[in-house]
C-alpha cells in the first residue's frame, strides 16, 4: 500500500559551519543524512567532505569547503544559510546554486552554464588544495 519513513536530522543552520563542524565544538564533524540532506549521493558527499576535513584537521591543515558554485558547495550553502525556523532536508537542485550574471538564453542553456561554471570551479578547488582521490574534469 505504501510506506512512511522519518528521517532524523539536525537543525544545520543553527549548528553547522560550512566545513561541517559543529560551531560550538570545532573538531566535531557531522555527516550524511543527519546534516539535513536527502539522497544517497548527497549523504555520501557530505560524509566524504566531513571525513576529508577531519583528516585535514588531524594533519594540521585547515578544514575547507567547496566553492558555493558547485553542487556540494551549493548544498552546504543550504545547510549553513537556510532558515533555522523551518529548516528541512534538501536534495541538490538548480535552485540552490548562486545565480548567473544576467544574460540571455533559455532554461537549458542557463543550466548548462551553471554546470560549466561548477566544473571549472571544482577543478580549480581540487588543484588549489591538492585533494587526492578526486579527479578533475
N, CA, C and O atoms as a GROMACS GRO file, in nm:
protein
  548
    1UNK      N    1   0.081  -0.120   0.000
    1UNK     CA    2   0.000   0.000   0.000
    1UNK      C    3   0.085   0.127   0.000
    1UNK      O    4   0.049   0.226  -0.062
    2UNK      N    5   0.194   0.123   0.066
    2UNK     CA    6   0.276   0.242   0.078
    2UNK      C    7   0.357   0.231   0.206
    2UNK      O    8   0.339   0.139   0.286
    3UNK      N    9   0.444   0.325   0.223
    3UNK     CA   10   0.524   0.323   0.344
    3UNK      C   11   0.552   0.464   0.390
    3UNK      O   12   0.545   0.560   0.312
    4UNK      N   13   0.582   0.474   0.514
    4UNK     CA   14   0.616   0.603   0.572
    4UNK      C   15   0.751   0.587   0.638
    4UNK      O   16   0.778   0.487   0.705
    5UNK      N   17   0.833   0.685   0.620
    5UNK     CA   18   0.959   0.684   0.692
    5UNK      C   19   0.987   0.824   0.744
    5UNK      O   20   0.933   0.923   0.694
    6UNK      N   21   1.070   0.830   0.843
    6UNK     CA   22   1.104   0.959   0.903
    6UNK      C   23   1.254   0.969   0.908
    6UNK      O   24   1.322   0.882   0.962
    7UNK      N   25   1.306   1.074   0.852
    7UNK     CA   26   1.449   1.100   0.859
    7UNK      C   27   1.478   1.188   0.979
    7UNK      O   28   1.409   1.287   1.003
    8UNK      N   29   1.580   1.152   1.052
    8UNK     CA   30   1.625   1.233   1.164
    8UNK      C   31   1.737   1.323   1.114
    8UNK      O   32   1.828   1.277   1.047
    9UNK      N   33   1.729   1.451   1.148
    9UNK     CA   34   1.832   1.545   1.103
    9UNK      C   35   1.843   1.657   1.204
    9UNK      O   36   1.750   1.686   1.280
   10UNK      N   37   1.960   1.720   1.204
   10UNK     CA   38   1.984   1.832   1.295
   10UNK      C   39   1.937   1.962   1.229
   10UNK      O   40   1.910   1.966   1.108
   11UNK      N   41   1.929   2.067   1.306
   11UNK     CA   42   1.896   2.199   1.252
   11UNK      C   43   2.030   2.261   1.209
   11UNK      O   44   2.089   2.342   1.281
   12UNK      N   45   2.075   2.223   1.092
   12UNK     CA   46   2.207   2.262   1.043
   12UNK      C   47   2.232   2.412   1.044
   12UNK      O   48   2.341   2.453   1.085
   13UNK      N   49   2.138   2.497   1.003
   13UNK     CA   50   2.168   2.641   1.005
   13UNK      C   51   2.204   2.694   1.144
   13UNK      O   52   2.279   2.791   1.157
   14UNK      N   53   2.151   2.631   1.247
   14UNK     CA   54   2.182   2.673   1.384
   14UNK      C   55   2.314   2.614   1.433
   14UNK      O   56   2.381   2.673   1.518
   15UNK      N   57   2.351   2.496   1.380
   15UNK     CA   58   2.459   2.420   1.441
   15UNK      C   59   2.588   2.408   1.361
   15UNK      O   60   2.695   2.398   1.420
   16UNK      N   61   2.580   2.410   1.228
   16UNK     CA   62   2.697   2.375   1.147
   16UNK      C   63   2.768   2.492   1.084
   16UNK      O   64   2.707   2.594   1.050
   17UNK      N   65   2.899   2.476   1.070
   17UNK     CA   66   2.979   2.569   0.989
   17UNK      C   67   2.986   2.511   0.848
   17UNK      O   68   2.944   2.398   0.825
   18UNK      N   69   3.038   2.587   0.756
   18UNK     CA   70   3.046   2.540   0.617
   18UNK      C   71   3.144   2.425   0.599
   18UNK      O   72   3.146   2.363   0.493
   19UNK      N   73   3.226   2.396   0.699
   19UNK     CA   74   3.318   2.282   0.692
   19UNK      C   75   3.257   2.158   0.758
   19UNK      O   76   3.326   2.058   0.777
   20UNK      N   77   3.128   2.165   0.793
   20UNK     CA   78   3.051   2.058   0.854
   20UNK      C   79   3.093   2.029   0.999
   20UNK      O   80   3.069   1.920   1.051
   21UNK      N   81   3.154   2.128   1.062
   21UNK     CA   82   3.187   2.118   1.204
   21UNK      C   83   3.074   2.180   1.285
   21UNK      O   84   3.008   2.274   1.240
   22UNK      N   85   3.052   2.127   1.403
   22UNK     CA   86   2.957   2.187   1.495
   22UNK      C   87   3.020   2.318   1.543
   22UNK      O   88   3.130   2.319   1.598
   23UNK      N   89   2.949   2.428   1.523
   23UNK     CA   90   3.004   2.561   1.556
   23UNK      C   91   3.051   2.571   1.700
   23UNK      O   92   3.156   2.629   1.728
   24UNK      N   93   2.974   2.516   1.791
   24UNK     CA   94   3.007   2.528   1.932
   24UNK      C   95   3.114   2.427   1.977
   24UNK      O   96   3.159   2.430   2.092
   25UNK      N   97   3.153   2.339   1.886
   25UNK     CA   98   3.253   2.238   1.921
   25UNK      C   99   3.341   2.206   1.801
   25UNK      O  100   3.329   2.098   1.743
   26UNK      N  101   3.430   2.298   1.762
   26UNK     CA  102   3.519   2.273   1.648
   26UNK      C  103   3.593   2.141   1.665
   26UNK      O  104   3.637   2.105   1.774
   27UNK      N  105   3.606   2.071   1.555
   27UNK     CA  106   3.669   1.939   1.557
   27UNK      C  107   3.568   1.826   1.560
   27UNK      O  108   3.604   1.711   1.537
   28UNK      N  109   3.442   1.858   1.590
   28UNK     CA  110   3.334   1.760   1.584
   28UNK      C  111   3.261   1.780   1.452
   28UNK      O  112   3.200   1.884   1.429
   29UNK      N  113   3.269   1.681   1.366
   29UNK     CA  114   3.210   1.690   1.233
   29UNK      C  115   3.081   1.609   1.227
   29UNK      O  116   3.069   1.505   1.292
   30UNK      N  117   2.986   1.657   1.149
   30UNK     CA  118   2.861   1.586   1.124
   30UNK      C  119   2.861   1.546   0.977
   30UNK      O  120   2.923   1.613   0.893
   31UNK      N  121   2.792   1.437   0.946
   31UNK     CA  122   2.796   1.387   0.808
   31UNK      C  123   2.667   1.315   0.772
   31UNK      O  124   2.581   1.291   0.857
   32UNK      N  125   2.657   1.283   0.644
   32UNK     CA  126   2.546   1.203   0.595
   32UNK      C  127   2.413   1.273   0.603
   32UNK      O  128   2.406   1.396   0.608
   33UNK      N  129   2.308   1.194   0.604
   33UNK     CA  130   2.173   1.249   0.601
   33UNK      C  131   2.141   1.323   0.731
   33UNK      O  132   2.050   1.406   0.733
   34UNK      N  133   2.213   1.294   0.837
   34UNK     CA  134   2.192   1.361   0.965
   34UNK      C  135   2.208   1.513   0.955
   34UNK      O  136   2.145   1.586   1.031
   35UNK      N  137   2.293   1.562   0.861
   35UNK     CA  138   2.315   1.706   0.849
   35UNK      C  139   2.199   1.777   0.782
   35UNK      O  140   2.190   1.900   0.789
   36UNK      N  141   2.111   1.703   0.717
   36UNK     CA  142   1.995   1.766   0.652
   36UNK      C  143   1.999   1.762   0.502
   36UNK      O  144   1.956   1.856   0.435
   37UNK      N  145   2.052   1.652   0.448
   37UNK     CA  146   2.047   1.633   0.303
   37UNK      C  147   1.961   1.511   0.274
   37UNK      O  148   1.946   1.423   0.358
   38UNK      N  149   1.906   1.507   0.157
   38UNK     CA  150   1.825   1.394   0.110
   38UNK      C  151   1.899   1.328  -0.004
   38UNK      O  152   1.961   1.396  -0.086
   39UNK      N  153   1.894   1.198  -0.010
   39UNK     CA  154   1.951   1.124  -0.122
   39UNK      C  155   2.081   1.055  -0.085
   39UNK      O  156   2.157   1.101   0.000
   40UNK      N  157   2.103   0.942  -0.152
   40UNK     CA  158   2.224   0.863  -0.126
   40UNK      C  159   2.350   0.938  -0.166
   40UNK      O  160   2.448   0.940  -0.092
   41UNK      N  161   2.348   0.999  -0.284
   41UNK     CA  162   2.468   1.069  -0.332
   41UNK      C  163   2.498   1.189  -0.243
   41UNK      O  164   2.613   1.212  -0.206
   42UNK      N  165   2.396   1.265  -0.210
   42UNK     CA  166   2.415   1.382  -0.124
   42UNK      C  167   2.468   1.341   0.014
   42UNK      O  168   2.557   1.406   0.068
   43UNK      N  169   2.413   1.235   0.071
   43UNK     CA  170   2.457   1.188   0.202
   43UNK      C  171   2.602   1.139   0.196
   43UNK      O  172   2.681   1.169   0.285
   44UNK      N  173   2.635   1.064   0.092
   44UNK     CA  174   2.773   1.016   0.077
   44UNK      C  175   2.869   1.133   0.057
   44UNK      O  176   2.981   1.132   0.110
   45UNK      N  177   2.827   1.233  -0.018
   45UNK     CA  178   2.913   1.351  -0.042
   45UNK      C  179   2.942   1.425   0.088
   45UNK      O  180   3.055   1.467   0.112
   46UNK      N  181   2.841   1.441   0.172
   46UNK     CA  182   2.863   1.510   0.299
   46UNK      C  183   2.955   1.426   0.389
   46UNK      O  184   3.035   1.483   0.463
   47UNK      N  185   2.944   1.294   0.382
   47UNK     CA  186   3.035   1.208   0.457
   47UNK      C  187   3.178   1.220   0.408
   47UNK      O  188   3.271   1.225   0.488
   48UNK      N  189   3.194   1.226   0.276
   48UNK     CA  190   3.328   1.243   0.218
   48UNK      C  191   3.389   1.375   0.263
   48UNK      O  192   3.505   1.379   0.304
   49UNK      N  193   3.312   1.483   0.255
   49UNK     CA  194   3.364   1.615   0.293
   49UNK      C  195   3.396   1.622   0.442
   49UNK      O  196   3.499   1.679   0.480
   50UNK      N  197   3.310   1.567   0.526
   50UNK     CA  198   3.337   1.567   0.670
   50UNK      C  199   3.462   1.484   0.701
   50UNK      O  200   3.546   1.526   0.781
   51UNK      N  201   3.474   1.368   0.638
   51UNK     CA  202   3.592   1.284   0.659
   51UNK      C  203   3.720   1.349   0.609
   51UNK      O  204   3.823   1.343   0.675
   52UNK      N  205   3.711   1.412   0.493
   52UNK     CA  206   3.828   1.482   0.438
   52UNK      C  207   3.871   1.594   0.533
   52UNK      O  208   3.990   1.613   0.558
   53UNK      N  209   3.774   1.667   0.585
   53UNK     CA  210   3.808   1.777   0.675
   53UNK      C  211   3.860   1.728   0.810
   53UNK      O  212   3.948   1.792   0.868
   54UNK      N  213   3.809   1.618   0.859
   54UNK     CA  214   3.863   1.560   0.982
   54UNK      C  215   4.008   1.520   0.960
   54UNK      O  216   4.094   1.544   1.046
   55UNK      N  217   4.037   1.458   0.846
   55UNK     CA  218   4.175   1.418   0.814
   55UNK      C  219   4.264   1.540   0.800
   55UNK      O  220   4.378   1.540   0.846
   56UNK      N  221   4.214   1.645   0.736
   56UNK     CA  222   4.293   1.768   0.722
   56UNK      C  223   4.325   1.826   0.860
   56UNK      O  224   4.439   1.866   0.887
   57UNK      N  225   4.226   1.831   0.947
   57UNK     CA  226   4.246   1.885   1.080
   57UNK      C  227   4.351   1.803   1.158
   57UNK      O  228   4.438   1.859   1.224
   58UNK      N  229   4.341   1.672   1.149
   58UNK     CA  230   4.437   1.585   1.219
   58UNK      C  231   4.579   1.598   1.165
   58UNK      O  232   4.676   1.573   1.236
   59UNK      N  233   4.591   1.636   1.038
   59UNK     CA  234   4.725   1.652   0.980
   59UNK      C  235   4.775   1.796   0.988
   59UNK      O  236   4.876   1.830   0.926
   60UNK      N  237   4.704   1.881   1.064
   60UNK     CA  238   4.749   2.018   1.085
   60UNK      C  239   4.705   2.117   0.980
   60UNK      O  240   4.748   2.232   0.981
   61UNK      N  241   4.619   2.075   0.889
   61UNK     CA  242   4.566   2.165   0.785
   61UNK      C  243   4.430   2.219   0.828
   61UNK      O  244   4.363   2.160   0.913
   62UNK      N  245   4.392   2.329   0.770
   62UNK     CA  246   4.260   2.387   0.799
   62UNK      C  247   4.152   2.314   0.721
   62UNK      O  248   4.174   2.276   0.606
   63UNK      N  249   4.035   2.295   0.781
   63UNK     CA  250   3.922   2.240   0.706
   63UNK      C  251   3.881   2.337   0.595
   63UNK      O  252   3.900   2.458   0.608
   64UNK      N  253   3.826   2.284   0.489
   64UNK     CA  254   3.787   2.365   0.373
   64UNK      C  255   3.645   2.329   0.329
   64UNK      O  256   3.593   2.224   0.365
   65UNK      N  257   3.585   2.417   0.251
   65UNK     CA  258   3.453   2.392   0.194
   65UNK      C  259   3.462   2.412   0.044
   65UNK      O  260   3.535   2.499  -0.003
   66UNK      N  261   3.388   2.332  -0.033
   66UNK     CA  262   3.389   2.350  -0.178
   66UNK      C  263   3.324   2.483  -0.216
   66UNK      O  264   3.244   2.538  -0.141
   67UNK      N  265   3.359   2.534  -0.334
   67UNK     CA  266   3.301   2.661  -0.378
   67UNK      C  267   3.148   2.654  -0.382
   67UNK      O  268   3.092   2.550  -0.416
   68UNK      N  269   3.080   2.762  -0.348
   68UNK     CA  270   2.933   2.763  -0.347
   68UNK      C  271   2.872   2.745  -0.485
   68UNK      O  272   2.752   2.719  -0.497
   69UNK      N  273   2.951   2.758  -0.589
   69UNK     CA  274   2.902   2.742  -0.726
   69UNK      C  275   2.900   2.596  -0.770
   69UNK      O  276   2.858   2.566  -0.881
   70UNK      N  277   2.946   2.506  -0.683
   70UNK     CA  278   2.947   2.363  -0.714
   70UNK      C  279   2.829   2.295  -0.645
   70UNK      O  280   2.768   2.353  -0.555
   71UNK      N  281   2.798   2.174  -0.687
   71UNK     CA  282   2.684   2.102  -0.627
   71UNK      C  283   2.703   2.085  -0.476
   71UNK      O  284   2.611   2.113  -0.399
   72UNK      N  285   2.820   2.039  -0.434
   72UNK     CA  286   2.843   2.018  -0.291
   72UNK      C  287   2.844   2.151  -0.216
   72UNK      O  288   2.790   2.161  -0.106
   73UNK      N  289   2.904   2.252  -0.274
   73UNK     CA  290   2.908   2.384  -0.210
   73UNK      C  291   2.770   2.446  -0.200
   73UNK      O  292   2.738   2.509  -0.100
   74UNK      N  293   2.689   2.430  -0.304
   74UNK     CA  294   2.552   2.484  -0.301
   74UNK      C  295   2.469   2.414  -0.194
   74UNK      O  296   2.389   2.477  -0.126
   75UNK      N  297   2.488   2.283  -0.181
   75UNK     CA  298   2.414   2.208  -0.080
   75UNK      C  299   2.458   2.249   0.060
   75UNK      O  300   2.375   2.262   0.150
   76UNK      N  301   2.587   2.269   0.079
   76UNK     CA  302   2.635   2.318   0.209
   76UNK      C  303   2.580   2.458   0.236
   76UNK      O  304   2.548   2.491   0.350
   77UNK      N  305   2.568   2.539   0.132
   77UNK     CA  306   2.507   2.671   0.148
   77UNK      C  307   2.366   2.661   0.203
   77UNK      O  308   2.326   2.740   0.289
   78UNK      N  309   2.290   2.563   0.155
   78UNK     CA  310   2.154   2.541   0.208
   78UNK      C  311   2.161   2.502   0.356
   78UNK      O  312   2.082   2.548   0.437
   79UNK      N  313   2.256   2.416   0.389
   79UNK     CA  314   2.268   2.370   0.528
   79UNK      C  315   2.304   2.483   0.622
   79UNK      O  316   2.248   2.494   0.732
   80UNK      N  317   2.397   2.566   0.581
   80UNK     CA  318   2.451   2.670   0.669
   80UNK      C  319   2.367   2.798   0.668
   80UNK      O  320   2.354   2.865   0.771
   81UNK      N  321   2.310   2.831   0.554
   81UNK     CA  322   2.239   2.958   0.541
   81UNK      C  323   2.088   2.945   0.531
   81UNK      O  324   2.018   3.044   0.509
   82UNK      N  325   2.036   2.824   0.546
   82UNK     CA  326   1.892   2.805   0.542
   82UNK      C  327   1.825   2.874   0.661
   82UNK      O  328   1.892   2.918   0.755
   83UNK      N  329   1.696   2.884   0.657
   83UNK     CA  330   1.621   2.946   0.766
   83UNK      C  331   1.607   2.845   0.880
   83UNK      O  332   1.542   2.743   0.863
   84UNK      N  333   1.668   2.873   0.996
   84UNK     CA  334   1.661   2.776   1.106
   84UNK      C  335   1.520   2.754   1.160
   84UNK      O  336   1.492   2.651   1.221
   85UNK      N  337   1.431   2.850   1.138
   85UNK     CA  338   1.294   2.838   1.190
   85UNK      C  339   1.216   2.727   1.120
   85UNK      O  340   1.128   2.666   1.181
   86UNK      N  341   1.246   2.701   0.993
   86UNK     CA  342   1.171   2.597   0.921
   86UNK      C  343   1.262   2.512   0.833
   86UNK      O  344   1.224   2.471   0.724
   87UNK      N  345   1.382   2.485   0.881
   87UNK     CA  346   1.479   2.409   0.805
   87UNK      C  347   1.429   2.268   0.776
   87UNK      O  348   1.376   2.200   0.864
   88UNK      N  349   1.445   2.226   0.651
   88UNK     CA  350   1.410   2.091   0.608
   88UNK      C  351   1.521   2.037   0.517
   88UNK      O  352   1.587   2.114   0.447
   89UNK      N  353   1.542   1.905   0.519
   89UNK     CA  354   1.644   1.846   0.432
   89UNK      C  355   1.616   1.874   0.285
   89UNK      O  356   1.502   1.901   0.246
   90UNK      N  357   1.722   1.868   0.204
   90UNK     CA  358   1.710   1.903   0.062
   90UNK      C  359   1.802   1.815  -0.022
   90UNK      O  360   1.912   1.778   0.020
   91UNK      N  361   1.754   1.782  -0.141
   91UNK     CA  362   1.838   1.724  -0.246
   91UNK      C  363   1.905   1.838  -0.320
   91UNK      O  364   1.861   1.953  -0.311
   92UNK      N  365   2.012   1.807  -0.392
   92UNK     CA  366   2.072   1.909  -0.476
   92UNK      C  367   1.975   1.942  -0.590
   92UNK      O  368   1.912   1.852  -0.645
   93UNK      N  369   1.966   2.068  -0.623
   93UNK     CA  370   1.882   2.111  -0.736
   93UNK      C  371   1.934   2.246  -0.784
   93UNK      O  372   2.006   2.315  -0.712
   94UNK      N  373   1.898   2.282  -0.905
   94UNK     CA  374   1.949   2.406  -0.965
   94UNK      C  375   1.909   2.531  -0.885
   94UNK      O  376   1.977   2.633  -0.895
   95UNK      N  377   1.802   2.524  -0.808
   95UNK     CA  378   1.759   2.638  -0.729
   95UNK      C  379   1.854   2.674  -0.615
   95UNK      O  380   1.846   2.784  -0.561
   96UNK      N  381   1.944   2.583  -0.579
   96UNK     CA  382   2.039   2.610  -0.471
   96UNK      C  383   2.164   2.683  -0.517
   96UNK      O  384   2.235   2.742  -0.435
   97UNK      N  385   2.192   2.680  -0.646
   97UNK     CA  386   2.314   2.742  -0.698
   97UNK      C  387   2.303   2.894  -0.700
   97UNK      O  388   2.195   2.948  -0.723
   98UNK      N  389   2.415   2.962  -0.676
   98UNK     CA  390   2.412   3.109  -0.691
   98UNK      C  391   2.372   3.145  -0.833
   98UNK      O  392   2.408   3.074  -0.928
   99UNK      N  393   2.299   3.254  -0.850
   99UNK     CA  394   2.255   3.290  -0.985
   99UNK      C  395   2.372   3.330  -1.074
   99UNK      O  396   2.476   3.377  -1.028
  100UNK      N  397   2.352   3.309  -1.202
  100UNK     CA  398   2.449   3.354  -1.302
  100UNK      C  399   2.428   3.503  -1.326
  100UNK      O  400   2.321   3.556  -1.297
  101UNK      N  401   2.530   3.570  -1.378
  101UNK     CA  402   2.507   3.710  -1.418
  101UNK      C  403   2.393   3.715  -1.521
  101UNK      O  404   2.371   3.619  -1.594
  102UNK      N  405   2.324   3.825  -1.525
  102UNK     CA  406   2.213   3.839  -1.619
  102UNK      C  407   2.261   3.810  -1.761
  102UNK      O  408   2.369   3.853  -1.802
  103UNK      N  409   2.182   3.739  -1.831
  103UNK     CA  410   2.219   3.705  -1.968
  103UNK      C  411   2.100   3.651  -2.043
  103UNK      O  412   1.987   3.646  -1.992
  104UNK      N  413   2.128   3.612  -2.163
  104UNK     CA  414   2.021   3.560  -2.247
  104UNK      C  415   2.035   3.409  -2.256
  104UNK      O  416   2.140   3.352  -2.226
  105UNK      N  417   1.930   3.348  -2.297
  105UNK     CA  418   1.932   3.204  -2.316
  105UNK      C  419   1.815   3.139  -2.245
  105UNK      O  420   1.764   3.190  -2.145
  106UNK      N  421   1.775   3.027  -2.299
  106UNK     CA  422   1.666   2.952  -2.239
  106UNK      C  423   1.711   2.877  -2.115
  106UNK      O  424   1.828   2.881  -2.077
  107UNK      N  425   1.617   2.809  -2.055
  107UNK     CA  426   1.643   2.736  -1.931
  107UNK      C  427   1.754   2.633  -1.946
  107UNK      O  428   1.840   2.623  -1.859
  108UNK      N  429   1.753   2.558  -2.053
  108UNK     CA  430   1.855   2.454  -2.071
  108UNK      C  431   1.993   2.514  -2.091
  108UNK      O  432   2.091   2.462  -2.039
  109UNK      N  433   2.002   2.624  -2.164
  109UNK     CA  434   2.131   2.690  -2.183
  109UNK      C  435   2.181   2.745  -2.050
  109UNK      O  436   2.300   2.733  -2.019
  110UNK      N  437   2.093   2.805  -1.971
  110UNK     CA  438   2.132   2.859  -1.840
  110UNK      C  439   2.180   2.746  -1.749
  110UNK      O  440   2.278   2.762  -1.677
  111UNK      N  441   2.112   2.634  -1.751
  111UNK     CA  442   2.155   2.520  -1.668
  111UNK      C  443   2.292   2.470  -1.712
  111UNK      O  444   2.375   2.435  -1.628
  112UNK      N  445   2.314   2.466  -1.841
  112UNK     CA  446   2.445   2.423  -1.889
  112UNK      C  447   2.554   2.520  -1.845
  112UNK      O  448   2.666   2.480  -1.814
  113UNK      N  449   2.521   2.647  -1.841
  113UNK     CA  450   2.618   2.747  -1.794
  113UNK      C  451   2.649   2.728  -1.645
  113UNK      O  452   2.762   2.748  -1.603
  114UNK      N  453   2.549   2.691  -1.567
  114UNK     CA  454   2.570   2.662  -1.424
  114UNK      C  455   2.663   2.541  -1.410
  114UNK      O  456   2.754   2.542  -1.327
  115UNK      N  457   2.639   2.439  -1.490
  115UNK     CA  458   2.723   2.319  -1.488
  115UNK      C  459   2.866   2.352  -1.529
  115UNK      O  460   2.961   2.309  -1.464
  116UNK      N  461   2.881   2.427  -1.636
  116UNK     CA  462   3.015   2.464  -1.684
  116UNK      C  463   3.092   2.542  -1.577
  116UNK      O  464   3.210   2.516  -1.554
  117UNK      N  465   3.024   2.637  -1.513
  117UNK     CA  466   3.088   2.716  -1.407
  117UNK      C  467   3.128   2.625  -1.291
  117UNK      O  468   3.238   2.638  -1.237
  118UNK      N  469   3.040   2.532  -1.254
  118UNK     CA  470   3.070   2.440  -1.143
  118UNK      C  471   3.189   2.353  -1.175
  118UNK      O  472   3.275   2.331  -1.089
  119UNK      N  473   3.197   2.302  -1.296
  119UNK     CA  474   3.309   2.216  -1.336
  119UNK      C  475   3.441   2.292  -1.332
  119UNK      O  476   3.543   2.237  -1.289
  120UNK      N  477   3.440   2.414  -1.378
  120UNK     CA  478   3.562   2.495  -1.374
  120UNK      C  479   3.603   2.525  -1.229
  120UNK      O  480   3.721   2.515  -1.194
  121UNK      N  481   3.506   2.560  -1.147
  121UNK     CA  482   3.536   2.597  -1.009
  121UNK      C  483   3.583   2.478  -0.926
  121UNK      O  484   3.672   2.492  -0.843
  122UNK      N  485   3.523   2.359  -0.947
  122UNK     CA  486   3.565   2.242  -0.869
  122UNK      C  487   3.704   2.196  -0.913
  122UNK      O  488   3.783   2.152  -0.830
  123UNK      N  489   3.734   2.207  -1.042
  123UNK     CA  490   3.868   2.170  -1.089
  123UNK      C  491   3.973   2.261  -1.027
  123UNK      O  492   4.080   2.215  -0.986
  124UNK      N  493   3.944   2.389  -1.021
  124UNK     CA  494   4.036   2.486  -0.960
  124UNK      C  495   4.054   2.457  -0.810
  124UNK      O  496   4.165   2.464  -0.758
  125UNK      N  497   3.944   2.424  -0.742
  125UNK     CA  498   3.946   2.394  -0.599
  125UNK      C  499   4.028   2.268  -0.570
  125UNK      O  500   4.108   2.266  -0.477
  126UNK      N  501   4.007   2.164  -0.649
  126UNK     CA  502   4.083   2.039  -0.633
  126UNK      C  503   4.232   2.066  -0.650
  126UNK      O  504   4.313   2.017  -0.572
  127UNK      N  505   4.267   2.143  -0.751
  127UNK     CA  506   4.408   2.174  -0.775
  127UNK      C  507   4.465   2.261  -0.663
  127UNK      O  508   4.578   2.239  -0.618
  128UNK      N  509   4.389   2.360  -0.619
  128UNK     CA  510   4.437   2.453  -0.516
  128UNK      C  511   4.470   2.380  -0.386
  128UNK      O  512   4.572   2.408  -0.323
  129UNK      N  513   4.384   2.288  -0.346
  129UNK     CA  514   4.405   2.220  -0.218
  129UNK      C  515   4.470   2.082  -0.234
  129UNK      O  516   4.486   2.009  -0.137
  130UNK      N  517   4.508   2.048  -0.358
  130UNK     CA  518   4.576   1.921  -0.384
  130UNK      C  519   4.498   1.804  -0.324
  130UNK      O  520   4.554   1.720  -0.253
  131UNK      N  521   4.371   1.801  -0.354
  131UNK     CA  522   4.282   1.698  -0.299
  131UNK      C  523   4.309   1.568  -0.371
  131UNK      O  524   4.296   1.559  -0.493
  132UNK      N  525   4.346   1.467  -0.294
  132UNK     CA  526   4.374   1.336  -0.353
  132UNK      C  527   4.247   1.254  -0.356
  132UNK      O  528   4.156   1.275  -0.275
  133UNK      N  529   4.240   1.162  -0.448
  133UNK     CA  530   4.123   1.078  -0.462
  133UNK      C  531   4.014   1.141  -0.544
  133UNK      O  532   3.912   1.078  -0.572
  134UNK      N  533   4.033   1.266  -0.583
  134UNK     CA  534   3.934   1.336  -0.667
  134UNK      C  535   3.995   1.351  -0.805
  134UNK      O  536   4.116   1.369  -0.820
  135UNK      N  537   3.912   1.343  -0.904
  135UNK     CA  538   3.960   1.363  -1.040
  135UNK      C  539   3.903   1.492  -1.093
  135UNK      O  540   3.784   1.520  -1.079
  136UNK      N  541   3.987   1.568  -1.152
  136UNK     CA  542   3.946   1.695  -1.211
  136UNK      C  543   3.887   1.668  -1.348
  136UNK      O  544   3.942   1.587  -1.423
  137UNK      N  545   3.777   1.733  -1.382
  137UNK     CA  546   3.715   1.711  -1.514
  137UNK      C  547   3.806   1.756  -1.626
  137UNK      O  548   3.769   1.744  -1.743
   0.00000   0.00000   0.00000
